[in-house]
């Protein structure tokens, strides 16, 4: 399979200053979650439904290394800030065993269609939702099926997610995960502010749960322990964020990941208008300063901070995606998959219900809702968007994946970020540039910078949404960064 023909809108060139300004104006949606408004911006690349089953396996034939993500769509309660595919919590007890039966059947379908026993996993994440809601027996069934159907090297760390409440109340489940070979665990604290927790309906977090959970995770044997914190809530103060950071630093996890609140598709979406870019940047700056002072390290723009030397902190699955643009297979309700030339969404991504997913799996079909045959421009935008989890684009990986340099693919955009001091080249061991990384000023303009590398249709979408064509963002040196193009 080759790249799809580029849609006319994606061939359009836009002024980098205007796109940068639109990204800042639409800062709540211009981020690593790509594509934006895919029903319209990706429409030219959508594979007709009648051809999906025969087209989907084709690009996997030449892929021998991939990441694996398994989605568990269960939570004790759906948090107000959640944008992911999660089924009605009331259905967990009646549908959990059925769902894992379907997962195993989906794995078998991919084994048949792709010959997965010959494919090597470079990372394996079990996410959600809250996968720790499921029984230990079902997680064990899943791991056995994956090990039987893929090559899973011993050095690849399997990662799983939990809530503080489950880890605190079920320490035997944490020990069970470790005994099953899971070596990385991520726990979502998000905030310790009682008002915010109540507003978003998060009963799975409290200070007492957090302390007991961290102890249970350590006693289970985990040495790769991550805690998530969220910022950018509508009613979140710098003082409140500072209290959360102090508490999480006291828990002494190996990694701390900062997630900015994404409002799109959530129950609190209407609150987005109450959060300014200035407030978000101030919170991110506070968090960075506190974490660096506490011995956690991250390069500018990177959202995971690690206190382990030589360890970037993210799961093997995400690290391979971010740095190398590695293909990944998503299993389960609403999961996303990416090959070299296709992007796919599993059934349930839209309606967040199991019926269609179940019907396809039970018919031995790949449970795909949508499949997109990407153009070169769409694929490049997808890789670069994900790269910004680390605040930089790996240049050798980009060239290897697409056959041209980043500067060749985006000449005006690269010139703009270099000229405005938003990004700079980082040399490798041989002295040649190995990455294009955000500067401190670029971190302040993160949403505008990332928008520069979107495909044309998405840039046009942001420009149409944008109400403010010009922004002035002060750099750390006090020199204003003027985004309006010179006359």
C-alpha positions as CSV (number, residue, x, y, z in Angstrom):
1,X,0.0,0.0,0.0
2,X,1.3,3.5,-0.9
3,X,0.2,6.9,0.3
4,X,-3.2,8.1,-0.8
5,X,-3.6,10.9,-3.3
6,X,-3.5,14.2,-1.4
7,X,-6.8,16.1,-1.2
8,X,-6.8,19.6,-2.7
9,X,-7.3,21.3,0.6
10,X,-4.3,19.5,2.1
11,X,-2.2,21.0,-0.7
12,X,-3.0,24.5,0.3
13,X,-0.3,26.7,1.8
14,X,-1.1,29.0,4.7
15,X,0.8,31.8,6.3
16,X,2.6,30.3,9.3
17,X,2.0,33.4,11.4
18,X,-1.8,33.1,10.8
19,X,-1.8,29.4,11.6
20,X,0.3,30.0,14.7
21,X,-2.2,32.6,15.9
22,X,-5.2,30.4,15.1
23,X,-3.6,27.6,17.1
24,X,-3.2,29.9,20.1
25,X,-6.8,31.2,19.7
26,X,-8.1,27.6,19.6
27,X,-5.7,26.4,22.3
28,X,-8.3,24.0,23.8
29,X,-8.3,21.8,20.7
30,X,-4.9,22.4,19.0
31,X,-2.9,19.7,20.8
32,X,-1.6,16.2,20.4
33,X,-5.0,14.7,19.8
34,X,-5.0,14.5,16.0
35,X,-6.8,14.8,13.6
36,X,-9.3,17.5,14.6
37,X,-12.8,17.4,13.2
38,X,-11.9,14.2,11.4
39,X,-15.4,13.6,10.0
40,X,-14.8,16.6,7.7
41,X,-11.0,17.1,7.6
42,X,-10.3,13.5,6.9
43,X,-13.3,12.7,4.7
44,X,-11.4,12.5,1.4
45,X,-9.4,9.6,2.9
46,X,-12.2,7.5,4.3
47,X,-12.3,4.0,2.9
48,X,-15.8,2.9,1.8
49,X,-17.3,0.6,4.4
50,X,-17.7,-2.2,1.9
51,X,-13.9,-2.3,1.4
52,X,-12.8,-1.9,5.0
53,X,-12.3,-5.6,5.8
54,X,-10.1,-6.4,2.8
55,X,-8.2,-3.1,3.0
56,X,-7.4,-3.0,6.7
57,X,-4.9,-6.0,6.7
58,X,-2.9,-4.9,3.7
59,X,-0.6,-2.4,5.2
60,X,0.2,-4.6,8.2
61,X,1.9,-7.2,5.9
62,X,5.2,-5.2,5.8
63,X,5.2,-4.3,9.5
64,X,7.1,-6.7,11.8
65,X,7.4,-4.4,14.9
66,X,4.4,-2.6,16.5
67,X,3.0,-1.3,19.7
68,X,-0.2,-2.8,21.2
69,X,-2.9,-1.0,23.1
70,X,-5.8,-2.8,24.7
71,X,-8.7,-0.6,25.8
72,X,-10.8,-1.5,28.8
73,X,-13.9,0.8,28.7
74,X,-15.0,0.4,32.4
75,X,-14.9,2.9,35.2
76,X,-16.6,3.0,38.6
77,X,-17.9,6.4,37.6
78,X,-17.4,8.5,34.5
79,X,-15.4,11.6,35.4
80,X,-16.6,14.9,34.0
81,X,-13.3,15.6,32.3
82,X,-13.2,12.2,30.5
83,X,-13.1,12.3,26.7
84,X,-12.5,8.5,26.2
85,X,-14.8,5.6,25.2
86,X,-16.3,4.4,28.5
87,X,-19.5,2.5,28.7
88,X,-22.2,3.1,31.3
89,X,-20.7,2.1,34.7
90,X,-24.0,0.4,35.6
91,X,-23.2,-2.3,32.9
92,X,-19.8,-3.3,34.3
93,X,-20.9,-6.3,36.3
94,X,-23.2,-7.7,33.6
95,X,-20.8,-7.2,30.7
96,X,-17.2,-7.5,32.0
97,X,-16.8,-11.3,31.2
98,X,-18.5,-10.9,27.9
99,X,-16.2,-8.0,27.0
100,X,-13.1,-10.0,27.7
101,X,-14.5,-12.9,25.7
102,X,-14.9,-10.4,22.8
103,X,-11.4,-9.1,23.3
104,X,-9.9,-12.6,23.0
105,X,-12.0,-13.2,19.9
106,X,-10.8,-10.0,18.4
107,X,-7.2,-11.0,19.1
108,X,-7.8,-14.3,17.3
109,X,-9.3,-12.4,14.4
110,X,-6.2,-10.3,14.0
111,X,-4.0,-13.3,14.5
112,X,-5.8,-14.9,11.5
113,X,-5.8,-11.7,9.4
114,X,-2.4,-10.3,10.1
115,X,-0.3,-13.4,11.1
116,X,0.5,-11.7,14.4
117,X,2.5,-14.6,15.8
118,X,5.3,-13.4,13.6
119,X,5.0,-9.8,14.8
120,X,7.2,-8.4,17.6
121,X,5.7,-6.0,20.2
122,X,7.8,-3.0,21.2
123,X,5.3,-1.8,23.8
124,X,2.1,-3.0,25.4
125,X,-0.3,-0.8,27.3
126,X,-3.6,-1.8,29.0
127,X,-5.6,1.4,29.3
128,X,-9.1,2.7,29.6
129,X,-11.2,3.7,31.2
130,X,-9.9,2.0,34.3
131,X,-8.6,-1.4,33.5
132,X,-8.1,-2.2,37.2
133,X,-11.8,-2.2,37.6
134,X,-11.7,-5.6,35.8
135,X,-11.0,-8.8,37.7
136,X,-7.4,-10.0,38.0
137,X,-8.6,-13.3,36.3
138,X,-9.7,-11.4,33.2
139,X,-6.4,-9.4,33.0
140,X,-4.6,-12.7,33.2
141,X,-6.7,-14.1,30.4
142,X,-5.9,-11.1,28.3
143,X,-2.1,-11.4,28.9
144,X,-2.1,-15.1,28.0
145,X,-3.9,-14.4,24.8
146,X,-1.5,-11.6,23.8
147,X,1.6,-13.8,24.6
148,X,0.1,-16.6,22.5
149,X,-0.7,-14.3,19.6
150,X,2.3,-11.9,19.5
151,X,6.0,-12.0,20.1
152,X,6.4,-10.2,23.5
153,X,10.1,-9.9,24.4
154,X,10.9,-10.1,28.1
155,X,12.5,-6.7,28.1
156,X,9.3,-4.9,27.0
157,X,7.5,-3.5,30.0
158,X,3.7,-4.1,30.1
159,X,1.9,-1.0,31.5
160,X,-1.5,-0.8,33.2
161,X,-3.6,2.0,34.8
162,X,-5.4,2.2,38.1
163,X,-7.2,4.6,40.4
164,X,-6.0,5.4,43.9
165,X,-9.2,3.9,45.4
166,X,-8.7,0.5,43.7
167,X,-5.0,0.4,44.5
168,X,-5.7,1.3,48.1
169,X,-8.6,-1.1,48.7
170,X,-7.3,-4.0,46.6
171,X,-3.5,-4.3,47.3
172,X,-3.7,-8.0,46.3
173,X,-4.6,-6.9,42.8
174,X,-1.5,-4.8,42.6
175,X,0.6,-7.8,43.7
176,X,-1.3,-9.9,41.1
177,X,-0.4,-7.5,38.3
178,X,3.3,-7.7,39.2
179,X,3.2,-11.5,39.4
180,X,1.6,-11.6,35.9
181,X,4.7,-9.7,34.6
182,X,3.3,-6.2,34.4
183,X,6.1,-3.8,35.3
184,X,4.8,-0.3,34.9
185,X,1.7,1.2,36.6
186,X,0.1,4.6,36.2
187,X,-2.3,6.1,38.8
188,X,-4.5,9.0,38.1
189,X,-4.6,11.5,41.1
190,X,-5.4,14.5,38.9
191,X,-6.1,16.9,41.8
192,X,-6.6,16.8,45.5
193,X,-8.9,19.9,45.6
194,X,-12.2,18.6,47.1
195,X,-14.2,21.2,45.2
196,X,-12.8,20.1,41.9
197,X,-13.1,16.4,42.7
198,X,-16.8,17.0,43.5
199,X,-17.3,19.0,40.3
200,X,-15.9,16.3,38.0
201,X,-17.6,13.5,39.9
202,X,-14.3,11.8,40.9
203,X,-14.8,9.7,44.0
204,X,-11.8,7.5,43.2
205,X,-9.4,10.0,44.5
206,X,-8.7,11.3,48.1
207,X,-5.6,12.1,50.1
208,X,-6.0,8.9,52.2
209,X,-6.5,6.7,49.1
210,X,-3.5,8.2,47.4
211,X,-1.2,7.5,50.4
212,X,-2.4,3.9,50.8
213,X,-2.3,3.3,47.0
214,X,1.3,4.4,46.7
215,X,2.3,2.1,49.5
216,X,0.4,-0.8,48.0
217,X,2.0,-0.3,44.6
218,X,5.5,-0.1,46.1
219,X,4.9,-3.2,48.2
220,X,3.8,-5.1,45.1
221,X,7.2,-4.6,43.7
222,X,6.7,-1.8,41.1
223,X,9.8,0.2,40.2
224,X,8.2,2.1,37.3
225,X,5.3,4.0,39.0
226,X,3.7,7.0,37.4
227,X,1.2,9.5,38.8
228,X,-1.0,11.7,36.6
229,X,-1.9,15.3,37.5
230,X,-4.3,17.5,35.6
231,X,-4.2,21.3,35.2
232,X,-6.3,23.8,33.3
233,X,-9.5,23.3,35.1
234,X,-11.9,26.2,35.1
235,X,-11.9,26.6,38.9
236,X,-8.3,25.7,39.5
237,X,-6.0,28.2,41.2
238,X,-2.2,28.2,41.3
239,X,-2.4,27.6,45.1
240,X,-4.6,24.6,44.5
241,X,-2.3,23.2,41.9
242,X,0.7,23.8,44.1
243,X,-1.0,21.8,46.9
244,X,-1.6,18.9,44.5
245,X,2.0,18.9,43.3
246,X,3.4,19.0,46.8
247,X,1.2,16.0,47.7
248,X,2.2,14.0,44.7
249,X,5.9,14.8,45.1
250,X,5.5,13.5,48.7
251,X,4.2,10.2,47.2
252,X,7.6,9.9,45.5
253,X,6.5,8.1,42.3
254,X,9.2,7.5,39.7
255,X,7.4,9.6,37.2
256,X,4.9,12.5,37.3
257,X,2.9,13.2,34.1
258,X,1.1,16.6,33.6
259,X,-2.1,16.5,31.5
260,X,-3.8,19.6,30.5
261,X,-7.6,19.3,30.7
262,X,-9.1,18.6,27.3
263,X,-12.7,19.8,27.2
264,X,-13.8,18.6,23.8
265,X,-16.3,15.7,24.1
266,X,-16.6,15.9,27.9
267,X,-19.4,16.8,30.3
268,X,-17.5,20.0,31.3
269,X,-17.0,21.2,27.7
270,X,-18.8,24.4,28.3
271,X,-16.2,25.4,30.9
272,X,-13.5,25.7,28.3
273,X,-14.3,29.4,27.6
274,X,-13.5,30.2,31.2
275,X,-9.9,29.1,31.0
276,X,-7.4,31.4,29.3
277,X,-4.1,30.5,27.7
278,X,-2.3,32.7,30.1
279,X,-3.8,30.8,33.1
280,X,-2.9,27.5,31.5
281,X,0.7,28.6,30.8
282,X,1.1,29.9,34.4
283,X,0.0,26.6,35.8
284,X,2.3,24.6,33.5
285,X,5.2,26.8,34.5
286,X,4.6,26.4,38.2
287,X,4.4,22.6,37.8
288,X,7.6,22.5,35.8
289,X,9.5,24.6,38.4
290,X,8.3,22.5,41.3
291,X,9.1,19.2,39.6
292,X,12.5,20.3,38.5
293,X,13.3,21.5,42.1
294,X,12.1,18.1,43.4
295,X,14.5,16.2,41.2
296,X,12.2,15.3,38.3
297,X,13.5,16.1,34.9
298,X,11.9,16.8,31.5
299,X,13.0,18.6,28.4
300,X,11.0,21.8,27.4
301,X,7.5,20.8,26.3
302,X,7.6,17.3,27.6
303,X,4.7,16.4,29.8
304,X,6.2,13.4,31.7
305,X,8.9,14.1,34.3
306,X,11.2,11.3,35.5
307,X,13.5,11.1,38.5
308,X,15.3,8.0,37.0
309,X,18.4,8.8,35.1
310,X,18.2,7.7,31.5
311,X,14.5,6.8,31.8
312,X,12.1,9.1,29.8
313,X,9.2,8.0,32.1
314,X,6.6,7.1,29.5
315,X,5.5,3.5,28.8
316,X,7.4,1.6,26.1
317,X,4.3,1.7,23.9
318,X,4.0,5.5,24.1
319,X,7.8,6.1,23.8
320,X,8.0,4.2,20.6
321,X,5.0,6.1,19.2
322,X,6.4,9.5,20.2
323,X,10.0,9.1,19.1
324,X,9.8,6.8,16.1
325,X,6.2,7.1,14.9
326,X,5.9,3.4,15.5
327,X,2.7,1.6,14.1
328,X,0.3,0.5,16.8
329,X,-2.6,-1.9,17.0
330,X,-5.6,-0.9,19.2
331,X,-7.9,-3.6,20.5
332,X,-11.2,-3.2,22.2
333,X,-14.2,-0.8,22.1
334,X,-13.3,2.4,20.3
335,X,-9.6,1.8,20.1
336,X,-7.4,3.5,17.5
337,X,-4.8,1.8,15.2
338,X,-2.2,3.3,13.0
339,X,-0.1,1.7,10.3
340,X,2.3,3.4,7.9
341,X,-0.5,4.4,5.6
342,X,-3.8,3.9,7.5
343,X,-5.6,5.2,10.5
344,X,-8.5,3.2,12.0
345,X,-11.1,3.5,14.7
346,X,-12.7,0.5,16.3
347,X,-16.5,0.3,16.6
348,X,-17.9,2.1,19.6
349,X,-15.6,5.2,19.2
350,X,-18.7,7.3,18.4
351,X,-21.6,5.8,20.3
352,X,-19.7,4.4,23.3
353,X,-21.8,1.2,23.3
354,X,-20.8,-2.4,22.8
355,X,-23.6,-3.6,20.4
356,X,-21.9,-2.9,17.1
357,X,-18.5,-4.0,18.3
358,X,-19.9,-7.2,19.6
359,X,-21.8,-8.0,16.4
360,X,-18.7,-7.6,14.3
361,X,-16.4,-9.6,16.6
362,X,-19.0,-12.4,16.8
363,X,-19.0,-12.5,13.0
364,X,-15.2,-12.9,13.0
365,X,-14.8,-9.5,11.5
366,X,-12.3,-6.9,12.4
367,X,-14.4,-4.5,14.5
368,X,-13.7,-1.4,12.6
369,X,-15.9,1.7,12.6
370,X,-13.8,3.9,10.3
371,X,-10.7,3.3,8.2
372,X,-8.7,6.1,6.6
373,X,-6.1,5.6,3.8
374,X,-3.8,8.5,4.6
375,X,-2.0,10.9,2.3
376,X,1.6,11.7,3.0
377,X,0.5,15.1,4.5
378,X,-2.0,13.5,6.8
379,X,0.5,10.9,8.0
380,X,3.2,13.4,8.7
381,X,0.8,15.6,10.7
382,X,-0.3,12.6,12.8
383,X,3.3,11.7,13.6
384,X,4.4,15.2,14.5
385,X,1.3,15.8,16.7
386,X,2.2,12.8,18.8
387,X,5.8,13.9,18.9
388,X,4.9,16.9,20.8
389,X,4.2,14.8,23.9
390,X,8.0,15.1,24.2
391,X,8.1,18.7,22.8
392,X,10.3,17.8,19.9
393,X,10.4,16.0,16.6
394,X,13.0,13.3,16.1
395,X,14.6,14.2,12.7
396,X,16.2,10.8,11.7
397,X,12.9,9.0,12.6
398,X,10.9,11.5,10.5
399,X,13.2,11.1,7.5
400,X,13.2,7.3,7.8
401,X,9.4,7.2,7.9
402,X,8.7,9.6,5.1
403,X,11.8,9.7,2.9
404,X,12.4,13.5,3.3
405,X,13.6,15.8,6.0
406,X,11.3,17.9,8.2
407,X,12.7,21.1,6.7
408,X,11.9,19.7,3.2
409,X,8.4,18.8,4.2
410,X,7.6,22.1,6.1
411,X,10.1,24.7,4.8
412,X,8.0,27.8,5.7
413,X,7.0,26.4,9.1
414,X,10.5,25.3,10.2
415,X,11.8,28.7,9.1
416,X,9.1,30.4,11.2
417,X,9.7,28.5,14.4
418,X,13.5,29.0,14.1
419,X,13.2,32.7,13.2
420,X,10.8,33.4,16.1
421,X,12.8,31.4,18.6
422,X,10.1,28.9,19.2
423,X,12.1,25.8,18.4
424,X,15.8,25.0,18.0
425,X,17.9,22.2,16.7
426,X,19.5,19.7,19.2
427,X,22.7,18.0,17.9
428,X,23.3,14.3,18.2
429,X,26.4,12.4,19.0
430,X,27.9,13.1,15.6
431,X,27.1,16.8,15.8
432,X,24.3,16.7,13.2
433,X,20.8,17.8,14.3
434,X,18.9,14.9,15.8
435,X,15.7,16.8,16.9
436,X,13.8,20.0,16.5
437,X,12.9,21.0,20.1
438,X,10.7,23.6,21.7
439,X,12.4,26.5,23.4
440,X,11.0,28.0,26.6
441,X,9.2,30.6,24.4
442,X,7.9,27.8,22.2
443,X,6.4,26.1,25.3
444,X,4.4,29.2,26.0
445,X,3.2,29.1,22.4
446,X,2.8,25.3,22.3
447,X,-0.6,25.2,20.8
448,X,0.3,27.6,18.0
449,X,3.5,25.7,17.2
450,X,1.8,22.3,17.0
451,X,-0.8,23.7,14.6
452,X,1.9,24.7,12.1
453,X,2.5,21.0,11.3
454,X,-1.1,20.0,10.8
455,X,-2.4,19.0,7.3
456,X,-4.0,21.8,5.3
457,X,-7.6,20.8,6.0
458,X,-7.0,21.0,9.8
459,X,-5.2,24.3,9.5
460,X,-8.1,25.7,7.5
461,X,-10.5,24.4,10.1
462,X,-8.6,26.2,12.9
463,X,-8.4,29.4,10.8
464,X,-12.2,29.3,10.2
465,X,-12.8,28.8,14.0
466,X,-10.4,31.5,15.0
467,X,-11.8,34.8,16.1
468,X,-8.5,36.5,16.8
469,X,-6.0,36.5,13.9
470,X,-3.1,38.1,15.8
471,X,-1.5,37.2,19.1
472,X,1.5,38.7,20.9
473,X,3.1,36.3,23.4
474,X,6.0,37.6,25.5
475,X,9.1,35.5,25.5
476,X,11.1,34.8,28.6
477,X,13.6,37.5,27.6
478,X,10.8,40.1,27.6
479,X,11.0,40.6,23.8
480,X,7.5,40.3,22.4
481,X,6.9,37.5,19.9
482,X,4.9,39.1,17.1
483,X,2.9,36.7,15.1
484,X,1.5,39.1,12.5
485,X,3.5,38.8,9.3
486,X,5.5,41.9,8.3
487,X,4.1,44.1,5.6
